[in-house]
């Protein structure tokens, strides 16, 4: 690959960006295919309720547990090499899942898929720094917009293949992985750390336990309740493991993930940004889907089509954000606008009524989708450009880890808030109407059967209309309350992020913060080398770059 002067555009850069985007598509397609196909798989393989729940989440748990490990392996063995291996492993996992004769083999296939996606997704993000080092915001925007656009198309394909049979649904992953592998075989640079030091077994084991424990606990909270041992024990183990991880990484000579990097206020502020937009997406996608199905009786296909404008807005948002950042628009300005819009959409949703038309939901979805990618693109550039060149893989992978944890937290909290308020509202309605306990079960069954589209002929039509109308009002009220609560939560994250970036602005004026990568202590390399005017997003000497392919 050759590089020209002036705009410093590499020959073949677009092809390389497309290839990396293809490698990242596995992470956005797999959840869609799994959510559709798991129903048929659980019936065919005779899974119990608990087995189905674990089988549905084991891929995500494996991804979260191994994301930093695969990033660290990429830094040592070669990021391109490990990314390609990840594509092979993900494809193999899809085949194992598709041909699984038993639940145990099915789970092994899903776990294998998760590990492969961890390597492919995290390291495709890290390699953006090698492909377009002088305009990382543009590279990140292309990568995010491309995978979002691909998800729209591949989501439909996943539904079609799963409609033929659940085993065909899981074969989409090997197909996508094979195409991405062939695209990534040519034109991508290799990159690895020249002197990586000892492999950090303790730190990587600790963070794997952290991610698996916390995400599993959070995922169980909505169904088991926050006081359940199924929730508290894994979260407790995860928190303890995280404390060990931070303590160890701050002291070991060869950290897999130097926590001192977060002394940099732009990286620290970006963590708050990551939590806010991922929680927003979890709340809107999941709870809006619930609202549409519970109150407005949307079918699953209608829900998917109804949320499509949000995905289209995400593609546009990523593209616009990349252009704004490339033109020198301050990151802090992008993030403030993004946060205001995200918070505003949640407040908008908080005024939902039982008769709200689709356009009422479409407008904030479009605005929020745009704002979400405005924030993610702005955040993402720091996770690629800031780390020391030797740790780009691990640092880029950490962005995914933050996303997995914050999405799980948003899902757990929003489900708890919504259904907690809904349960209390139903109980109060029963009390006010002096409904006897024997009748409460009948009314609850009526509501469940109505929502699931069952036969209502056994119930009195007037009773159905009365009960459903009141239940719908209570659900909408609960939905609105949840939206207002999360508007408050996102406001907190927005304030935290703004304070960090305000501090970064002051440090830049004082000359203590400049563009470019950091050293292991979280200080800009340019300051120690006397090159304070080094260009934004340019890896310092790019000493970790190996042979070109």
N, C-alpha and C positions, 0 to 999 in steps of 0.2 A: 504494500500500500504506500502510496506517495503522498506527500503533503505539499501544498502550495503556500506561498506567502500571501500577505494581505488578509483576506478573510479566513485563511488557514483551514480551508475545506479539504478534507481528504477524499481522494478518489475512492469510490465504493462505499462512502460513509452511509448513504441512504440504504444500500443493500444490507450493510452490517446492522443498522438500526432496526430494519425490518426483521432480520434474523433474530436479534435479541428480543424483539417484541413477540415473535412467534414462540420463543422459549418461555416467555413469561405467561403466555396464554393458558398454560396448564392450570395455573393457580386460580384463574377466574372461571374456567370451564368446569373443573372437577366438582366444585360444590353444587353447581346446577345439575350436572349429570347424576351425581350421587343422591341429591334430594328427590329426583324423579324416580330413579331406579331402585332405591332402597326399599320401597314399599313392596314391589314385586319380589325382590330378593328375600325379604324377611318372610313372606308367605311361602315361597317355594322351598326355602331352606328350613322352615319351621322354627324361626327364631322366637324366643320369648320376648316380652316387652323390654326387659332389661338388656337382653342381648341385642335387640334392634337399636336401642338407644346408644349402646356402646359402639356397635358396628357403624352407626351413622356418624359418630364423632371421632373414631380412632384415626382416620386419615388426617384430620385437623390437628389432633394431639401429636401425632408423629411429626407432622410438619413443624409445629411449634417447638417440639423438643429438640429437633435436629437442625433447625435453621442456622444457629450460630456455629454448630459443629461443621456443617458443610461449608459455611463461609470461611471458617478457619482453615479447613482442608484446602479450599481454593487458594487462599493466601500462600500456602506451603507447596502444594503440588501443581498449581496452575489453575486459574479461575476458569479459563475456557475448557480445560480438560475435565475438571470436576463438574462443570455445568453440563457438558456433553454426557458424562457418566450419569448425571441426574436424570437427563432425558431418557436414557436407556432404562434406568431403574424404574422411573415412573411408568414407562411403557410396559415393562415386565409386570409391574404391580397391577396395571389394568387388565392384562391377560389373565393373571392368576385370579383376580376378582371375577372376571367374566366366566371362567370355566370352573369356579369353585364348586365342589360337590358337597361341602359341609360349611357350617357357620365358621368354624375355626380357620379353614382355608380362606374363606371370604375375608375375615378380619386380617389375616396375614397379608392378603393382597392389598387391602385398603391401607394398612400400615406401610407397606412397601411403596405404594403410590405416594403417600405423604412424604416419605423420606426423599424420594426422587424429586418431587416438586420443590422441596426445601432447597435442594442444590440448584435446580434449574432456575427457579424464580429469583432467589437471592443473588446468585452470581450473574444472571443476565442483567440485573440492575447495577451490580458493581462494575461490569465491563463497559458500561456507558462512559465511564471516565477515560477509558482507553480509546474508544471509538471517536468521541468528539470532546477532547479535553478542553478546548478553548470556548466551548459554548454548552456547558453542562445543563443549564436550564432548558435549552432547546432539545437536548437529548432526552432529558427526563420527561418533558412534555410529549415528545413523539412516542416514547415508550408507554406512557400512561394512556394517551389518547388511542394508540393502536390496540392495546389490549382491551380497552373498554369497547371499542368498535367491534373487535373480533368476538367479544363475549355476546354481543347482540345477535350475531349470525350463528355462532356455535351453540348458543343457548337453544335456538330453534332446532338445530341439527340434533342436539342432545335429546330434546323432547321427542323428535321424530324417531330416533334410533331406539330410545327406551320404549316407545309405543309399540315397536315391533316385538320387543322382548327385553326384559331387564338386563340380560347378559349383553345384548347389543349396545345398550346404553353405556356400559362400562368399557366397551371396545373403542369408544370415541377417543379416550385418553391415549391409547397406543397409536392411534392414527395421527392425532395432533403431535404427539411426541416424535413420531417417525418423520413427519414433514419438517418439524422444527430442527431435528437433528441434521437432516440433509441440508437445510438452509444455513446452519451454523458451522458446517464443516469447512466452508471456504470464506475467506475474507475477514475473519475475526482475529484480532491480535491475542496472543497469549500474555499473561501477566501473573507474576507471583513474587513473593518477598525473597530478596536475595539471601538474607540472613534471618530466618524466622524464629530461631531459638527453639527451645523445647516445646513440645506439644502440651498445651494446658489442659490436661485430663481433669484436674480438680475443678477448675473454673467452668469448663464445658459441661461436666456432669452436674454441677450445681445449677447452672442455668437451665439445663434440660429438665431437671426435677422441678425447678421454679415454674417454667412455662406449662409443663404437663399438669402439675398439681393445681395451679391457680385457674387455668382454663377449664380443666375438668370440673373443679368445684363450682366455678361460676356457671358453667353449662348445666349443672344439676340444680342450681338454686331455684329456678322458676317452678320446677316440678316437685322437688323434695322439700323446699322451704329452707330459709337461711339458717335455721337452728339445727338442721339435720346433720348428723355425723358425716353423711355422704358429701356434704358441702364444706363443713368446717374443717374436717381432718385434711383433705387434700389442699385446701387453701392455706391452712396452718403450716403444713409441710412445705408448700411452695414459698410462703413468706420466710420461713426459717432458711430454706435453701437460698433464697435471694440475698438474705443478710450475709450468709457464708460467701456467696458469689462476690458481692461488693467488697467484703473484707479481704478476700483472697486476691481479687484482681488489682486492688490498690497496693498490694505488697509483693506479689510475685514478680520476678525479673522478666518473665516472658508471658505477659497477659494475652489471652486470646481476645479479650475485649477490654482495653484500658478505660476504666470508668473515669479517669482523670480528664478524658477528652471533654466531658460535660461541664468542665469549668468554663468552657467557651459558652457565652450567653446565647449565641445563635443556635447552637446545638441543643442547649438546655431548653430554650424557648420552643424549638421545633418538636420536642417531646410532648409538650402541652398541646401544640397544634395537632400532632398525630392522634392524641386521645380525643380531641374535640371532634374532628371530622369523621373519625371512625365510629365514634359513639353516635353521632348524628345519623350516619348511614344505617347503623344497626336499628336505631329507634324508628326511623322513617320506613325503611324497607319491611321490617318485620311487623311492627305494630300497625302500620297503615294497611298491610296485607290482611292482618287480623280484622281490622275495622271493616274493610271492604267485604270480607267473607262473612263476618258475624252479623253486620247490620245491613249492608247493601246487597248481600247474597251474590257477590261476584264469584264466578267459577275460576279455578286456577289459571286457565288460559287468559281470562279477562284481567286477572291480577298482573300477569306477566306483561301483557300488552299495555295495561294501564300505567305501569312503571317505566315503560320504554322511553318516554320523553325525558325522564331523569337521566337515563344512560346516554342519550344523545347529547343532552346538555353537558354531561361530564366530558365527552369528547371535545366539545367546543371550549369548555372551561380550561382544559389542559393545554390546548393549542394557544388560546389567548394568553394564559399565564406565562407560557414559554416565551412568547413574543415580547410581553411586557418586561420580563426579567432580562431578556437579551438586550433590550433597549435601555436598560439602566434604571427602570422603575424600582424604587426601594422595596425590598422584601417586606419591611414592616407595613408599608402602605397596602400591599396586596393582602397581607394577613388581616389587617384591621377591616378592610372591606369584606373579605371572606367571612370573618367571624360575625360581623354585623348582619350579613345576609343570612348566614346559617341560623343565628339566634332569631332573626326576624321571621324566618319560615316556620320555626317551631311555635312561635307566638301565633302566627297565622293559623296553623293547624289546631291551635288551642281553642279556636272559635268555631270548630266543626259543629254542624247540626245534623239531625237524622235525615234531613231533606237536602243536604248539600249536593249540588251537581258535580260531575266529574271535573269540570273546569276549575272548581274551587280547589281541588287537590292538585291539578296539573300545574297551575301557576307556581306555587311554592316548590313543587318538585323540580321544575325547570330551573328556578332561581337557585335552589339549594344544590342541585347537581352541579351547576356552573361554579358556585362558591366553594363547594367541596374540593373540586379539582384545582381551583385557584390556590387553595391552601395546601393541598397535597403536593402540587408541583413546586411551590415555593419551599416547602419543608424538604422535599426529596433532594433538591440540589445540594443541600448541606451534608446529607448523609453520603453523598458521592464525592464531593469536593473537599470536605474538611478532614477526613481521617488521614493519618500517615499513609503513604503509598503502600507500605507493607501490610496494612490492616484494612484495606478497602473492602475486601470480601466480607470480613466479619462485621464491619460497620454498616455496610449496605444491607446485610442480612438482618441487622438489628431493627431496621425500619419495619420489616415484615413482622418481627416478633412484637413490636409495639402495636402494630395494627391488629394482630390476632388477639392480643390481650384486651385491648380497648374495645374491640368489636364484641368480644365475649362479655365484657363488663357492661356495655351498653345494652346488650340483649337481656342479660340477667336482671339488671336494675329496672329496665323498662317493663319487662314482663311482670316483675314483682309489684311495681307501682300500679300498673294497669289492672291486673287481675286481683290485686289486693283491694283496690278501691272498688272494683266491680263486685267482688264478693261481699264487701261491707254494704254496698248499695243494695244488693239483692236482699240481704238479711234485713236491712232497715225497711225495705219495701214490704217484705213479708210481715214484719212486726206492725207497721202502720196499718196494714190491711187485715190484721188479726188472722193470718193464715195459719191453720193448724199444722203441726209437724208432719202429719200424714199427707197433707196436701202439698207441702213444700217439695217433697220428692217427685210428685206428679208434675208440678210446674217446672221443676228443674229438668225433668226428662222431656217435657214438651219443648223447652227452649233448645235443648241439645238436638232433638230430632228435627226441629225446624231449621236450625243452622246447618245441619248435615244434609238437608234436602230430603229427609225421610217422609213417609206417608203420614199426613196429618188428619186423615179421615176419621180416625177414632176419637178425635177431640172436637169439642163444640167450637164452631167457627168464631163465635163472639168471644169465647174464652181465649182462643189462640190470638185473636187480634189484640185483646186487652193485655195479655201477658207479654207478648212479643213487643208491643209498643213500649211498655214500661221497661222491659229488659234492654231494648235498644237505646232508650234514653239514658239508662244507667251506664251502659257500655260507652256511649259517646261522651258522657260526663267524665268517666274514668279515663278515656283516651285524652280528653282535653287537659285534665289535671296532670297526666303524665307528660304531655307536651310542655306545659308550663314549668314543671319541675326540671325537665332537661334543658329548657331555655336558661334556667338559672345555673345549672351545672356547666353548660357551655360558656356562660358569662364568666364563671370563675376561671375556666381554662383560658379564655380570651384575655382576661386581666393578667394572668400569670405570664402568658406569652408576650403580651404587650410590654410588661415590665422588663422581661429579659431582653427584648429587642431595643427597648429604650436605653437600657444599660449598654447594649452593644453599640448603639449610636454614640453615646458619650465616650466609650472607649476608643472608637474610631477617631473622634475629634481629638482625643488626647494622644493618639498615635500608638495605643497599646493593643489595638486589634486591627489587623489588615487581612486582605484576601489571601486565599491559598490554604494549603494543608497545615495541620497542626503537628506538633511533636507529641511524644508519649505523655507529656505532662499537661497537654491541653493548651500550649502556647503556640502562636503562629511561627512556622519555620522561617518565614521571610524576615522576622524581626531578629532572629539569631544569626541569619546569614547576611543581614544588611541589605535585603532586597524588599523593602517595604512597599514598593510599587509593583510587585509582581502581579500579573493579570489574574482576574477572577477565574476560579475553577481550573487553573492549570496545575496539575500535580507537580510537585517540586522535583524537577529533573527527571521525573517518571523513571526512577532508578529500578523499579521492579518490572519493567517491561522486558519481555523475552522475545523469542523469535516470532516473526509475523507468519501467518498461514495464508 
